[in-house]
């Protein structure tokens, strides 16, 4: 399967990742019943990282000007889309579990050993687990969000920790600096920065430090290889078009790219004013239970902690669903 084919499958199914399998070669094996080999996961971040590497190996710097970058993406994108997946993705078995093992594995063990496993001394977070049978067939997929929903049914077992604030629990202590992106930088480079920093989303922050939007991998849910050119747009324009709104001078009504097929295929929300887009935030005094509810109710994986009582939203810290699972795994 090519990169272009994979993106089309992800977009058609409205998903960001899928198990990666290697089909058996009948000419070599001669066994028509031979099962496919389950290699690991492929997600949109892997494809973006490979696209950036491909552009950098084309013999030139990645342009930072919108029109030059758009031209480069539209020229080189079709070549990249024809590459096969095995040429851009190494096998990664994080988040895979044999079905027989799943019957005797507790949720706590799954959180510690699969969602929050450590490899080579470094933490390796898995956002979903694929259960597969002896034939290498994926039987079901469990995500961090599925675990979070289950945890809410176990509130009585959380004990006093559920009513403690995220500040009291030390969840805001020792966290790395917030990775933020400028509303004016090319969208592709924003995703490049996030990949380098190991995050899947980031606050969009003005020069004055005001939080105006959020950008995450989820914003690429409908992306196919024919859409690579839109990644050259400034972050604020890209988000304004996707959410049918306006950010600091970038408006869906004024953009020359409002009719682009990517934005027509994305699920638009919001209206024509900045405040029509809901920014999901927490306060340092939010309890662990409130935080868990916020993740599940909004179905997002990261929330921004802001200072209460301020007219201007400024990000103090970022909490992820992984942070909550890590805390609960330590106190359960």
JOUR-V976680 format. One record per residue. N is the residue number from 1. RES is the residue in one small letter. SS is DSSP state (@ for helix, = for strand, . for the rest). PHI is phi in whole degrees, 0 to 359 (* if undefined). PSI is psi in radians with two decimals (* if undefined). Layout:
N,RES,SS,PHI,PSI ; N,RES,SS,PHI,PSI
This chain:
1,x,.,*,2.46 ; 2,x,=,271,2.93 ; 3,x,@,301,-0.77 ; 4,x,@,299,-0.74 ; 5,x,@,297,-0.75 ; 6,x,@,297,-0.76 ; 7,x,@,298,-0.68 ; 8,x,@,296,-0.70 ; 9,x,@,295,-0.78 ; 10,x,@,298,-0.79 ; 11,x,@,295,-0.74 ; 12,x,@,299,-0.62 ; 13,x,.,264,0.08 ; 14,x,.,57,0.79 ; 15,x,.,229,2.87 ; 16,x,.,252,-0.21 ; 17,x,=,206,2.85 ; 18,x,=,200,2.69 ; 19,x,=,299,2.50 ; 20,x,=,255,2.15 ; 21,x,=,237,2.65 ; 22,x,=,250,2.02 ; 23,x,.,290,2.53 ; 24,x,.,295,2.49 ; 25,x,.,270,1.85 ; 26,x,@,295,-0.53 ; 27,x,@,293,-0.63 ; 28,x,@,278,-0.71 ; 29,x,@,270,-0.61 ; 30,x,.,72,0.06 ; 31,x,.,252,1.90 ; 32,x,.,289,-0.27 ; 33,x,.,264,0.09 ; 34,x,.,295,2.31 ; 35,x,.,280,2.68 ; 36,x,.,291,2.71 ; 37,x,=,267,2.21 ; 38,x,=,273,1.97 ; 39,x,=,270,-0.56 ; 40,x,=,149,-2.52 ; 41,x,=,246,2.61 ; 42,x,=,235,2.24 ; 43,x,=,228,3.02 ; 44,x,@,298,-0.52 ; 45,x,@,294,-0.67 ; 46,x,@,300,-0.74 ; 47,x,@,292,-0.72 ; 48,x,@,297,-0.74 ; 49,x,@,299,-0.72 ; 50,x,@,292,-0.64 ; 51,x,@,297,-0.78 ; 52,x,@,297,-0.74 ; 53,x,@,297,-0.72 ; 54,x,@,299,-0.78 ; 55,x,@,296,-0.67 ; 56,x,@,287,-0.39 ; 57,x,.,265,0.09 ; 58,x,.,277,0.06 ; 59,x,.,94,0.26 ; 60,x,.,209,2.81 ; 61,x,.,290,2.58 ; 62,x,.,288,2.11 ; 63,x,.,297,2.51 ; 64,x,.,260,-0.23 ; 65,x,.,278,2.43 ; 66,x,@,303,-0.90 ; 67,x,@,295,-0.69 ; 68,x,@,293,-0.72 ; 69,x,@,292,-0.69 ; 70,x,@,297,-0.73 ; 71,x,@,298,-0.76 ; 72,x,@,297,-0.76 ; 73,x,@,295,-0.70 ; 74,x,@,288,-0.43 ; 75,x,@,277,-0.84 ; 76,x,@,271,-0.39 ; 77,x,@,304,-0.82 ; 78,x,@,300,-0.60 ; 79,x,@,294,-0.77 ; 80,x,@,296,-0.68 ; 81,x,@,297,-0.39 ; 82,x,.,276,-0.15 ; 83,x,.,291,2.52 ; 84,x,=,280,2.68 ; 85,x,@,299,-0.61 ; 86,x,@,294,-0.32 ; 87,x,@,274,-0.17 ; 88,x,.,241,-0.11 ; 89,x,.,223,2.13 ; 90,x,.,277,2.66 ; 91,x,.,297,2.39 ; 92,x,=,218,1.94 ; 93,x,.,266,0.23 ; 94,x,.,297,2.38 ; 95,x,.,82,0.38 ; 96,x,=,246,2.40 ; 97,x,=,219,2.25 ; 98,x,=,293,2.37 ; 99,x,@,302,-0.65 ; 100,x,@,298,-0.63 ; 101,x,@,291,-0.58 ; 102,x,@,296,-0.44 ; 103,x,.,290,-0.44 ; 104,x,.,248,0.13 ; 105,x,.,261,2.19 ; 106,x,.,284,2.82 ; 107,x,@,299,-0.71 ; 108,x,@,299,-0.76 ; 109,x,@,296,-0.70 ; 110,x,@,298,-0.72 ; 111,x,@,298,-0.85 ; 112,x,@,289,-0.79 ; 113,x,@,266,-0.29 ; 114,x,@,243,-0.99 ; 115,x,@,292,-0.60 ; 116,x,.,239,0.60 ; 117,x,.,291,2.82 ; 118,x,=,243,2.36 ; 119,x,=,229,2.24 ; 120,x,.,55,0.64 ; 121,x,.,80,-0.01 ; 122,x,=,246,2.45 ; 123,x,=,293,2.31 ; 124,x,.,235,1.89 ; 125,x,.,272,2.31 ; 126,x,.,250,2.30 ; 127,x,.,268,-0.21 ; 128,x,=,203,2.68 ; 129,x,=,241,2.31 ; 130,x,=,259,2.22 ; 131,x,=,266,2.29 ; 132,x,=,227,2.72 ; 133,x,.,263,-3.04 ; 134,x,.,295,-0.30 ; 135,x,.,267,0.08 ; 136,x,.,79,0.22 ; 137,x,.,270,2.31 ; 138,x,=,286,2.15 ; 139,x,=,262,-0.51 ; 140,x,=,193,2.86 ; 141,x,=,231,2.30 ; 142,x,=,242,2.24 ; 143,x,=,254,2.93 ; 144,x,@,304,-0.66 ; 145,x,@,295,-0.63 ; 146,x,@,299,-0.74 ; 147,x,@,295,-0.72 ; 148,x,@,299,-0.73 ; 149,x,@,298,-0.72 ; 150,x,@,295,-0.70 ; 151,x,@,300,-0.61 ; 152,x,@,294,-0.39 ; 153,x,.,278,-0.14 ; 154,x,.,248,0.49 ; 155,x,@,306,-0.69 ; 156,x,@,298,-0.46 ; 157,x,@,273,-0.14 ; 158,x,@,285,-0.49 ; 159,x,@,74,-2.80 ; 160,x,@,300,-0.42 ; 161,x,@,299,-0.47 ; 162,x,@,296,-0.54 ; 163,x,@,262,0.06 ; 164,x,.,276,2.60 ; 165,x,=,284,2.76 ; 166,x,.,296,-0.46 ; 167,x,.,290,-0.80 ; 168,x,.,300,-0.61 ; 169,x,.,280,-0.03 ; 170,x,.,76,0.29 ; 171,x,.,286,-0.20 ; 172,x,.,255,0.02 ; 173,x,.,264,2.37 ; 174,x,.,73,0.23 ; 175,x,.,281,2.58 ; 176,x,.,293,2.83 ; 177,x,.,304,2.57 ; 178,x,.,293,2.23 ; 179,x,.,274,2.00 ; 180,x,=,237,2.83 ; 181,x,=,236,2.66 ; 182,x,.,279,2.49 ; 183,x,.,294,-0.28 ; 184,x,.,261,-0.17 ; 185,x,.,282,2.67 ; 186,x,=,301,2.45 ; 187,x,@,302,-0.71 ; 188,x,@,301,-0.71 ; 189,x,@,287,-0.46 ; 190,x,@,295,-0.76 ; 191,x,@,291,-0.57 ; 192,x,@,297,-0.79 ; 193,x,@,299,-0.78 ; 194,x,@,298,-0.70 ; 195,x,@,295,-0.74 ; 196,x,@,297,-0.59 ; 197,x,@,270,-0.05 ; 198,x,.,73,0.56 ; 199,x,.,237,2.70 ; 200,x,.,258,-0.02 ; 201,x,=,201,2.87 ; 202,x,=,203,2.64 ; 203,x,=,286,2.51 ; 204,x,=,265,2.06 ; 205,x,=,234,2.36 ; 206,x,.,285,3.00 ; 207,x,.,299,-0.43 ; 208,x,.,274,0.00 ; 209,x,.,88,0.17 ; 210,x,.,276,2.31 ; 211,x,=,284,2.08 ; 212,x,=,243,-0.32 ; 213,x,=,194,3.08 ; 214,x,=,230,2.42 ; 215,x,=,235,2.38 ; 216,x,=,211,3.01 ; 217,x,@,301,-0.50 ; 218,x,@,299,-0.40 ; 219,x,@,289,-0.14 ; 220,x,@,255,0.32 ; 221,x,.,302,-0.53 ; 222,x,.,257,0.17 ; 223,x,.,290,2.29 ; 224,x,.,236,3.03 ; 225,x,@,296,-0.44 ; 226,x,@,289,-0.22 ; 227,x,@,259,0.04 ; 228,x,@,308,-0.59 ; 229,x,@,302,-0.55 ; 230,x,@,292,-0.29 ; 231,x,@,289,-0.15 ; 232,x,@,277,-0.26 ; 233,x,.,294,2.61 ; 234,x,=,302,2.56 ; 235,x,@,308,-0.82 ; 236,x,@,296,-0.66 ; 237,x,@,290,-0.74 ; 238,x,@,303,-0.82 ; 239,x,@,288,-0.62 ; 240,x,@,298,-0.71 ; 241,x,@,290,-0.69 ; 242,x,@,291,-0.64 ; 243,x,@,259,0.10 ; 244,x,.,58,0.89 ; 245,x,.,213,-2.71 ; 246,x,=,217,2.47 ; 247,x,=,225,2.14 ; 248,x,.,34,0.95 ; 249,x,.,97,-0.21 ; 250,x,=,261,2.08 ; 251,x,=,231,2.52 ; 252,x,.,298,-0.50 ; 253,x,.,282,-0.38 ; 254,x,.,253,-0.18 ; 255,x,.,284,2.45 ; 256,x,.,286,-0.17 ; 257,x,.,251,0.22 ; 258,x,.,295,-0.39 ; 259,x,.,265,0.11 ; 260,x,.,298,2.43 ; 261,x,@,305,-0.56 ; 262,x,@,300,-0.79 ; 263,x,@,285,-0.43 ; 264,x,@,288,-0.53 ; 265,x,@,271,-0.32 ; 266,x,.,283,2.74 ; 267,x,.,277,1.75 ; 268,x,.,283,2.49 ; 269,x,.,224,2.89 ; 270,x,.,90,-2.99 ; 271,x,.,223,-2.56 ; 272,x,.,263,0.01 ; 273,x,.,247,2.65 ; 274,x,@,303,-0.76 ; 275,x,@,288,-0.05 ; 276,x,@,285,-0.24 ; 277,x,.,263,2.13 ; 278,x,.,283,2.19 ; 279,x,.,259,2.09 ; 280,x,.,273,2.06 ; 281,x,=,228,2.85 ; 282,x,=,237,2.89 ; 283,x,.,247,2.75 ; 284,x,.,303,-0.42 ; 285,x,.,272,-0.05 ; 286,x,.,298,2.38 ; 287,x,=,281,2.88 ; 288,x,@,299,-0.71 ; 289,x,@,295,-0.74 ; 290,x,@,299,-0.68 ; 291,x,@,295,-0.78 ; 292,x,@,297,-0.73 ; 293,x,@,299,-0.71 ; 294,x,@,299,-0.73 ; 295,x,@,297,-0.83 ; 296,x,@,290,-0.75 ; 297,x,@,294,-0.61 ; 298,x,@,266,-0.22 ; 299,x,.,56,0.75 ; 300,x,.,237,2.85 ; 301,x,.,251,0.02 ; 302,x,=,211,2.41 ; 303,x,=,232,2.49 ; 304,x,=,264,2.29 ; 305,x,=,269,2.09 ; 306,x,=,240,2.83 ; 307,x,.,280,2.17 ; 308,x,.,290,2.66 ; 309,x,.,84,0.12 ; 310,x,.,255,2.45 ; 311,x,.,288,-0.44 ; 312,x,.,253,2.15 ; 313,x,.,286,2.10 ; 314,x,.,234,2.29 ; 315,x,=,282,2.13 ; 316,x,=,269,-0.65 ; 317,x,=,198,3.02 ; 318,x,=,233,2.30 ; 319,x,=,246,2.39 ; 320,x,=,244,2.87 ; 321,x,@,298,-0.55 ; 322,x,@,299,-0.70 ; 323,x,@,301,-0.75 ; 324,x,@,294,-0.78 ; 325,x,@,297,-0.69 ; 326,x,@,296,-0.74 ; 327,x,@,296,-0.85 ; 328,x,@,295,-0.60 ; 329,x,@,295,-0.47 ; 330,x,@,275,-0.35 ; 331,x,@,245,-0.20 ; 332,x,.,294,*
